[in-house]
Amino acid sequence: TGLPESIIAAACARSGQRVLHVDSRNYYGGNWASFSFSGLLSWIKENQQKTDINDECEDWRKLILENEEVISLSKKDKTIQHVEDFCFGDQDSAEDVEEAGALPKLPVFGASGAEGVAQESEKECPPVESALPEVESAEPEKATGTEPASAMEGNDTEITSENESSHSAALGKSTLESGKTEAAPSEISAQEPKKITYSQIVREGRRFNIDLVSKLLYSRGLLIDLLIKSNVSRYAEFKNATRILAFREGKVEQVPCSRADVFNSRQLTMVEKRMLMKFLTFCLDYEQHPDEYQDYENSTFAQFLRTRKLTPSLQHFILHSIAMVSETDCSTLEGLQATKKFLQCLGRYGNTPFLFPLYGQGEIPQCFCRMCAVFGGIYCLRHSVQCLVVDKESGRCKAIVDHFGQRISANYFIVEDSYLSESICTNVCYRQISRAVLITDQSVLNTDSEQQVSILTVPPVDLGKPAVCVIELCSSTMTCMKDTYLVHLTCPSTKTAREDLEPVVQKLFSLNTEKETDNEELEKPRVLWAVYFNMRDSSGVDKNSYDGLPSNVYVCSGPDSALGNDCAVKQAETIFQEMFPTEEFCPPPPNPEDIIYDEDEIVPEESGFSNSAETKPESSTEEGSSGGSTAVKKEDNEE
């Protein structure tokens, strides 16, 4: 289940509906997933092979009645292309190295062969165990049998309070968390960067939580508001992004964005500080001063900035690091809106507008899946769906048929775009996202503290090309091992991911396997391992573009190229309101002490489809952490 499907499932379960998720994949989250290092290697192998998939059961067509027709679903995931991985160390030394704490391989039960590497992918179980809903556990990678559920109580202070103390609470927790596995920065800063080998990365592979999609949470964005409103925030912890960086004239430098940063900055003159503060103050309430921008509504934001008596460095900071918009395609109004959004998010949880979930972005769908499971949702992996069954008279979808030949009836069906066949998507025009993930040995901008979460926008060399968003994560985010950094690069595709992103990688990092004598290369962080891939961007596709879909089948898109998650939240709310217009979207769950149980609801032999809120969270770790990209909603007693 991706993020939109997870949110819809949680909202449906919370409103009393029965929810079943099925997914042919053998890992959670689809294209929103997080992997350990060995899990990512299996995912890479799977997407490079792209083996054909044969039906296990051909008898399912006997289940189709005369007054019914079928809509076949795609058996092959075509959303990932051009996967290329590179190791810049000695791979031979890692041949006999085993991942610390890895689970033994299990027999593949009921696998349809849909992903081609079912046996290899058993290694992907560790990130599911370590980064499933028990994200509050400080030591998931130390043991596989720990029960950190109790740590969830009282952990929602990181995000539910708007005062200054909430920032210190969030950072305090994450600092305490990281202190258990990370050496103190003061101890490391005096040492030279350690040489990390490929065998070390393999051995410590379970300490990596590598996201397929790279995003941050705006502190006043729709996702944060939803996490607070629904109380799903109790299932996650967050770390504040600590700095905003800019790449200008071949150098990386820190951007002052808060009032305190501006006045403490040594890179700005006093005149520039006054200019910047005056412009940012104007952006906060630009709607009240239309006379100042009306003449430039048809101009680009970059052209508008040139009229504001700002120095070139200030224009660069505002355009690429604060508004984070295109120099050629963004209008003045769009730029002002983006700048205002950035400024409004400052100060809620820290000096930057962004939060990052510990253990990776893949935790967020799992948090909503856990709430769904608590209210009775069921999740099935390695469970592919052959087709949708449509009633010829009404034109509505009435059931699905799975690869076991079982027929499952429901009233509403949520399908991820990647499951639709080519015949349905004939009129759909997709965009692509270029992605790269790097493991490096140093930060792009070294400071006294090594535990930095940084966001950097690298402007394009050629006008008209997209800028590249770079997010650098330290080990205290629980996404990489000690003494390494995890770097995500993202941009809208113009070519293959490697062609789009490798020039930026070469500007910021050294790709040499051995240390060069060139001083310029010595100063750059060294890339230890890298992967490039293109991901389909199906956001913004109108439902009418899909050919022949019944009215009760709803399509969710995969990740988009934007930095935030607003698109997924809007899509989830829109679909839920279409299905249940009288229900509240993701209301807060009741307090346990306020729940009154009927005698029938506390009988030990409860069915798996029970809607009782008594369902224990522990049961959701297996069934409800995150499920399939094909989700089936079933109304309870036909309200």
Buried (B, 14 or more C-beta within 10 A) or exposed (E): BBBBBBBBBBBBBBBBBBBBBBBBBBBBBBBBBBBBBBBBBBBBBBBBEBEEBEBBBEEBEEBBEEEBBBBEBBBBBEBBBBBBBBBBBEEEEBEEBEBBBBBEEEEBEEBBBBBBBBEBBBBBBBBBBBBBBBBBBBEBBBEBEBEBBEBBEEBBBBBBBBEEEBBBBBBEBBBEBBEEBBBEBEEBEEEEBEEBBBBBBBBBBBBBBBBBBBBBBBBBBBBBEBBBBBBBBBBBBBBBBBBBBBBBEEEBBBBBBBBEBBEEBEEBEEEBBEBBBEBBEBBEEBEEEEEBBEEBEEBBBBBBBEEBEBBEBBBBBBBBBBBBBBBBEBBBBBBBBBBBBBBBBBBBBBBBBBBBBBBBBBBBBBBBBBBBBBBBBBBBBBBBBBBBBBBEEEEBBBBBBBBEBBEBEBBBBBBBBBBBBEEBBEEBEBBBBBBBBBBBBBBBBBBEBBBBBBBBBBBBEEEEBBBBBBBBBBBBBBBBBBBBBBBBBBBBBBEBBBEBBBEBBEBBBBBBEEEEEEEEBEEBBBBBBBBBBBBBBBBEBEEEBBEEBBEBBBBBBBBBBBBBBBBBBEBBBEBBBEBBEEBEBBEEBEEEEEEEEEEEBEEEEBEEEBBBBBBEBEBBBEBBBBBBBBBBBBBBEEE
